[in-house]
Amino acid sequence: MIVTLTANPSLDRTVMLPAPLQVGDVQSAASTREDAGGKGINVARAITAAGEECAAVLPLAPDDPYDAALRAADVVARRVAIRGNVRANIAITDPAGVTTKLNLPGARLSPDEVSAVVDAVVAASVGARWLVLAGSLPPGVGEDFYVRIIAAVRAARGADAPLIAVDTSGSALAAVVADGAPDLIKPNDDELAELVGVAIDGSDPQSVLHVARALVPARVGAALVTLGSRGALLVAAEGAWAAAPPPIQVVSTVGAGDSSLAGYVLAATRGADQGERLRLAVRYGAAAASLPGTKAPAPADLPTGDVPVTRLD
Ligand SMILES: O=P(O)(O)OC[C@@]1(O)O[C@H](CO)[C@@H](O)[C@@H]1O
């Protein structure tokens, strides 16, 4: 069983343009779509589509329009009732796959709502093998929110606590790395550079590895560093690997990182070694990038091309 938390879900509206975006101009869209989004929901959709048991915890007002999209998304949701409404995030894509994204802050949670989310994650984590904490934090929860969740789950579950993966950025990621001892983080190269405070050349695997090694294994169990069209790096205690994606036609890059994380967790749950986890992560990321909007990939969407995995150290 895998559990995800989406503290800050979003109704993802994707506007598909027939030509590149012209900032400041009027343009007609070719089509639009709406997905129940937010990083933990996206991870849960990919994991569920792969046939693994998964529950997605999220704060959600009972009458929120987001719920209709969530019901269509085919995930087992554990809703924590709140008063505010889910934000709507906008993505604009063009025929070349260039994706422009506008993300809103999200609804503020009251202290009672924050506690209810923590309690819901602790309750959902019974019997879970992985807990995925994913996405930005909404106003009101505090930048150490994921640290608080990790501590609560580990205190409640003890030796049976799930492995914990975190996909976030900025101060929330800094807090987790400082005090949360997560089993896995999934930054992209920009997020990793901001975290460590040094420039990274994403085209040079050794540059990424050097920076990630400042964290792994001293502060986090492993780092899955996604590099967009260049693939990803996995840095673990026992070694580091790089993998390049197969050629694909990019449609929308929204959710590609989430699908990579889903691929890693799926492979880990099935007992795969680190190299195979990275390979599946890259295949899932590529599949998501080849789909429109925030559509999560199913196994049938995975690219058939080769994904070479190279050992780095
Ligand atoms: O503001 P956050 O939580 O960092 O990102 C939110 C978001 O961009 O992440 C997903 C793609 O990764 C989308 O479904 C969603 O709109």
The ligand as an SDF file (V2000), in Angstrom:
LIG
                    3D

 16 16  0  0  0  0  0  0  0  0999 V2000
    2.4960   24.4030   -6.3710 O   0  0  0  0  0  0  0  0  0  0  0  0
    3.0280   22.9900   -6.4520 P   0  0  0  0  0  0  0  0  0  0  0  0
    2.3170   22.0920   -5.4860 O   0  0  0  0  0  0  0  0  0  0  0  0
    4.5090   22.9250   -6.3430 O   0  0  0  0  0  0  0  0  0  0  0  0
    2.7280   22.4640   -7.9140 O   0  0  0  0  0  0  0  0  0  0  0  0
    1.4050   22.2580   -8.3270 C   0  0  0  0  0  0  0  0  0  0  0  0
    1.4270   21.5990   -9.6740 C   0  0  0  0  0  0  0  0  0  0  0  0
    2.0950   22.3990  -10.6550 O   0  0  0  0  0  0  0  0  0  0  0  0
    2.1410   20.3740   -9.5670 O   0  0  0  0  0  0  0  0  0  0  0  0
    1.5860   19.4110  -10.4450 C   0  0  0  0  0  0  0  0  0  0  0  0
    2.6000   19.0380  -11.4700 C   0  0  0  0  0  0  0  0  0  0  0  0
    3.7710   18.5850  -10.8790 O   0  0  0  0  0  0  0  0  0  0  0  0
    0.3300   20.0130  -11.0320 C   0  0  0  0  0  0  0  0  0  0  0  0
   -0.7110   19.0780  -11.0000 O   0  0  0  0  0  0  0  0  0  0  0  0
    0.0490   21.2080  -10.1600 C   0  0  0  0  0  0  0  0  0  0  0  0
   -0.6270   22.2500  -10.8330 O   0  0  0  0  0  0  0  0  0  0  0  0
  1  2  2  0
  2  3  1  0
  2  4  1  0
  2  5  1  0
  5  6  1  0
  6  7  1  0
  7  8  1  0
  7  9  1  0
  7 15  1  0
  9 10  1  0
 10 11  1  0
 10 13  1  0
 11 12  1  0
 13 14  1  0
 13 15  1  0
 15 16  1  0
M  END
$$$$
